[in-house]
Amino acid sequence: MDAYIRKWMKKEGRSELLLVAVITLLAVCVRIQVRSFVAEDWSVYWSDWLSRLEAGGFAALADDFYDYAPPVMYILYLITLLPVNAMTAFKGFCCLLEFAGAGMIAKIVLLCTKSRKKACLSYGIFLFLPTVILNAAVWSQCDIIYTLLILSSVYFLLVNKKWTGMWFYGAAFAVKLQTLFIFPFLIILWVKRKLDIKHFVTLPVMYFLGILPAWLAGRPFRELLGIYAFQGGKDRWSLSIKFPNIYQILGNNYFLDEYVSAGMFLILGILMIVLFYMAYQEIPVTREYVILMVVFFGLLTTYFLPHMHERYLYVTDAFLLIYGMIRVRRFLLFTAASFLTVVGYAQYLTKNAPYVHYGVLALIQLLILVRIGLDLYGLLQGRKEERRSL
C-alpha cells in the first residue's frame, strides 16, 4: 500500500511539472505575440535614454536626463551593449523576471498553504494576469523588478531569515520609491520583535550601493540622493493619474496644492492610528498576518496618497493573489482589484476613456480596502482560526 501511494505521489508530481511547463510555454507565446507594441513611454522616455547611453556610454550617467533610480539605468546601459533590438531586449529581461516572480509567488503560497495545487495555480494566474502581461510585454515597464525583490524579501522574512529578507527589501527600495507603500508592515514586525532596528540599515546601504556607480560616473551626489524627491514633484498636474482612489471621488483636477498637502498629512495620520492600534494587539505573527499586512498597507497608502499612477498596485495585486490562495473566499477581491487596475492600463495604452467612471471604480476600491481591513481587524481580535507562527 505504501509503495502504491509513493508511486501515485510521484505521478502527481509529474503531472504538476507538466502543467507548469505548459503554462510557461503558453505564457511565453502570449508575450511574443504582443512584444512589438510601442508604447508612448518607450517613444518619449526609454528610447531617448537609450540613445543617450549608447552615444555617451557609461559616462552619460553623469547627466540628469533620467529620473528613474540609477539601477534601472544600469540595465539600460547593458542593453546598449547587446547586438539586439533594445526594446525587445528590455521587454525580454522584464518578462524573464515575471516568470521568476510567478515562481516566488508559488513558493510563498506553498509555504503558507502546503498545497502544491494552489502553488501551481498561483503561478499560472500571475503569468496570465492582464496587468502583468501589459506591464512589461506591451508597455515596456519594469515594475516586476522591485516586485520580485519584495516577494523575495517577504519569503525570507516568513522563514525567519531576517537579514536576507531585509537585504532584498533594501534592494527593492534602491530600485523604486513605491517600495515604501508597504513599509509599515516592517514597523509592526519590529514592534513584535521579529526584526531589530539594526536590520533597517539595509535600506540606506542598498540605496547608496545603487547610486554609487552613477556617482562614480560623475553625477552629483546630492542629485542622486534627491532623485526620489524629484520623481514625486513631476506629476503635480493631477491628484490621481488613472488610479481609482479617493481623489477620483473628490475631483482629481481641483485644489491640487491644497489636496496634495492635506493628503500627505491625512495618510500619515491614518497610518499612525492604525500602527498604534496594531502594536498593542497581542497576537502571534502568523504567515497569513504578514501577507494580510502587506496587502492592507499597499491598498491603504495608495488610496489616500496623491499622484498615484495606474501601475502602483502591481505589488499589492501580487500579494492579494497570495492572500486569495490562503483564504479562497477572498479570491474575488483579487479578481475585482485586478479589473480595476487594468482599466487604467487600458486607458493609457488605447487613449480611450473607460466605460465606467473612475469615481465608481474608486468606490469599489474602497470596498476592497474595507473588506481587507475587516479581515485584519478580525485577525487582530483573535476571531480567526489559529495558524502556525513564524
N, C-alpha and C positions, 0 to 999 in steps of 0.2 A: 504493500500500500504506500509506504513512504517513497519507494522508488518511483511509483506511478505519479505521485504528487510532484516530486522533483522534476520528473520528465515533463509534466504538464506546465510547471512554472517556467521551465526553460523554453517551452514552445510559446508561452505567453510573452516572454521577454523578446523572443524573435519577432513576434507579431508587432510588438510596440516599436521595436527598432525599425521594422519595415514601414510602419506608419509614419514615424518621424522622417525617414528617408524620403518617402513620397511627398509629405508635407513640405519638406525642404526643397525638393525639386520643383514643385508647383509654385512655391513662393519665389524661387529664383526666376521662373518663367514669367511670372507676373511683373517682376521688376525689370526684366529685359524688355518687355513689351512697352513700357512707359518711359524708358530711360532717355528717349530723345526729346522729351518735352523741355523747352527752355523757359524757365520762369523769369519774371521781371527782376527778382532779386539777383539772379545769376547775371542777367544782362547789365544791370545797373551797378552792382557792387562786386560780386565774386569775380567776374571776368576782368574787371578793372584792376582788382587787387592782384590777380594772377599775372596780368600784363606788367604791372609794376615790379613784381617779384622776378619775373622772367627777364626783364630788362636790367634790373639793378642787382639781382642776386640776393644773397642773404643780407647784404649791407642795406638793402631797401627797407628792412625792418626798422631802421633808424628814423624813418619818416612817420608822419602822423596820419597817413591816408586811411588807416584801418581803425575801426572802433571795437572789433572783437578782441577777446583775450588773446595774447600772443601765442599760446599753444595751438590754437586753430590756424594761425598764420604759418606756423612751422609745418603743419600738414600741407598747406597750400604750396609752400616753398618746395617741399619734397616732391609734390606733384609736378611742379615745373621741370623737374629733372628727369621725368619719365617720358619715354617716346610714345605717349598715347594721348588721346583726346583728354583734355583737362577735366571737362565736365563729367565724362564717363568715368574717369579715374576717381574723382571726388565722390560721385554717387556710388560707385562700386565699393569704395572704402567704407562709407557710411552704411551701406546695405550689409556688408560683412559684419559690421558691429551690431546690426539689428538681429542677425542670427545668434550672435553671442549674447545679446540681451534677452532674446527668447529663451536661450538655454539657461541663463541665470534666473529668469522668472520661473522656469520649470524646476530648477534646483531649489528655490525658496518654497515653491508650492509643495514639492516632495518633502521637504524638511518640516513644513507646518502641518501637512495632512497625512503623510505617509502613504499617499495614493499615487501610484505610478500612472494610472489612467488620467487623473486630474493634472499631473505634471505634463504629460504628453498633450493633453487638450489645451492647457495654457500656452504651451509652446506654439501650437498651431494658431490659436486665436490671436496671439500677439503679432505673428508674422502676417496675418491677413487682415489686421485692423486697417480700415481705410486711412486713418490718420497716420499710421506708421508707413504705409506704402506711399502716401502722398508726401510725407515729410522729406524723405531722402531721395527716393527714386524719381519723384516728379518735381518737387520744389527745390531740390538741391540744398536742403537744410541739414544741420548736423546735431540736432537735439539728442540723438541717440548716444553721442559721445559722453556727455555728462550724465545721461540717464543710466548708461551701462555702469559708470563709475559709482553712482548712487546705489544701484541694485547690488553691486559687489560689496559696497560698504555695509548695507543693511544685512546682507547674508552673513558676513563675517561677524558683525555685531550679534546676530542671532545665535551664532555658535560660540560666542564669548571670546572671540579673537579681537580684543579691543583695539590694539594698536593697528592691526591690519585694516580693520574696518574704518578707523579714523584717517589712516593714510589715504584710503580710497576716497573718503569724503573730502579731504583736503585737496586731492587731485581734481575732483569734480568742481570744487569752488574755484580752482585755478583756471578752469575752462569756462565756467558760466556763473554769473551772479545769481541766476534763478535757483541755484542750489540752496540759497538761504530761505526759500519758501517753506521748506520742511525743517529748517534748523531747530525750531522749538522742541521737536521730539528728542533731540540730543540733550537739551536742557533738562528734560524730565528724566532721561537716563542718568544724567549727572546727579540730579536731586535724589534719585533712588539708588545711588552709589553703584550703578552699573558702569559708569565712566568716572574717571578722575579728571580734575582740572588740567592736569598735565597733558592729557590726550588731545586737548584742543589746540595745542601748539602746532598740530599738523596743518591747520588752516593757513596761518601766516607763512609757515615754512614752505608748503607746497605752492602757495601763491608766489613767493619770492623765487623759487626754482622755476616757476612758469614764466616769469618775466625776465629772468636772468639773461637768456640768450639775446633777447631784444635789446636789453640794456647794453650788453657787450657789443651789439651791432651799432650802437650809437644813439638810441632813443633816450631822451632824458628820463632819469629815474622817477622824478616827480610826476611826469606824464603817465608813466606806466602804473604808478601807484593809484592814480586817479582815473584810470580808464573806465572803471565801472561807474564812477560818478558821471563821467561824460556820456556813457550809454544812457543813464537814467534821465539826462536832460535833453535827449534828442526828440522824444515823442510827446512834447507838450502841446501838440495841436489837437489832441483828443484824449479824453479820460479813459476810454476803452476802445481798443483797436480790434474790432470784430471779436470781442471776447464777452461772453454772457455774464457780466457781473452787475453789481448794484448801480453802476453809473449808466448802464443801458436803461435802467428804470428812471433814474433821476434826470437823465439827459446828458449824454457824454460830450456834447459840444458847448455846454453852457457853464459859466462860472469856473473856468479852467483853473485859474490861480487859487480861488477860494477852496474848491473841492480837492485840489491836489494837496494842499497843506492840511486841510481837515481830514482827508482820507488817510494820510500818513499817521496822524495822531490817533485817529479812530481805530485803526488796526493795531497800533501799538497798545492802546488801552484795552482792547478786546483780548489781545494775547496775554497781557499782564494779568487780567482777571482769570482767564482760562488756566494759565500756568500756575497761578497761586492756588486755585481750586484743586488742580490735579496733583500738585506737590504734596498736599495734605491727605490724600487718599491712600490708605494702607491696603494696597492690593499687590499681588505678585506681578512682576513684569513678564507676562507671557509673550509668546511669539505673536499671537493674534493681537495683543495690545500694542506691540511695536508697529505692526503693519497698519493697524487702525489709526494710530497716531500719525503716521506718515500721510495717510490718505486725508485725515481730518485737517491737518495743518496745511497741506497742499491746497485743499479746497477753500479753507478759511482765508488764508492770506491773499490768494488771487481774487477772491470775491470782493474784498474791500480795498485792495491796493489799486491806485490809479495807473493808467498807461499800460495795462496788461494786453499782450498780444494773443492772437488765436492759438499760438503754439505752446502757451505757458502751462498747459495741463498735461503735457506729454509724460512727465514723470508720474504725476498723480494718477493718470489713467493706467499706467503700468502696475502701480500698487493697488489700484482699485480692482484690476483683474485678479491679482493675487488674493485680495480680500474676498472677491466673489467666488474663488475656488475654495477658500476656507469656510465661508458661510454662503452656501449655494443660494439661499433665499435672497441674498443681496446682489446676485449676479445681474438682475435687471437694472440696478443702479449703474453698473458698469456699462451696460448697453446704452442706457439713456445718456450718460456722460459722454460716451464716445460719439453719439449722434450730435450732441451739442457742439462738440469740438470740430467735427467735420463740416459743420455749417460755415464756420469762419474760414476754414481751409478752402472750401468751395467758392466762397465769395471772393477771396483773394485771387485764386487761380483762374476763375472764369470772368471776374469783374462784373458778375451779375448779383443783384440784391437777392437775399434769401426770401423764400416764400413766407416764412414765419418771422414776425418782428422780433428783434433782439430783446425787447422788453419781456416778451413771453418766454423766450429762451432763458433769460436771466431769472425769471420766477421759477422755472423748472430747475435751474442750477441751485437756487436757494433751497428748494425742497430736497434735493440730493444732499446738500450740506446739512440741513436739519436732520435728515434721517441718519446720516453718518454720525452727527453729533449726539443723537439719542442713543445710538449703539455704543458710543464711547461713554456716555453718561451711565448707561446700564451696566457696562463693564466695570466702571469705577464704583458703582453701588453694589457690586458683587452679585448681580442677578443672573450673570451668565454662568454656565457650567464651568467647573474648574478645569484649567488646561495646564499643560506642563510648563513650568517656568524655565527661564533661560539657564 
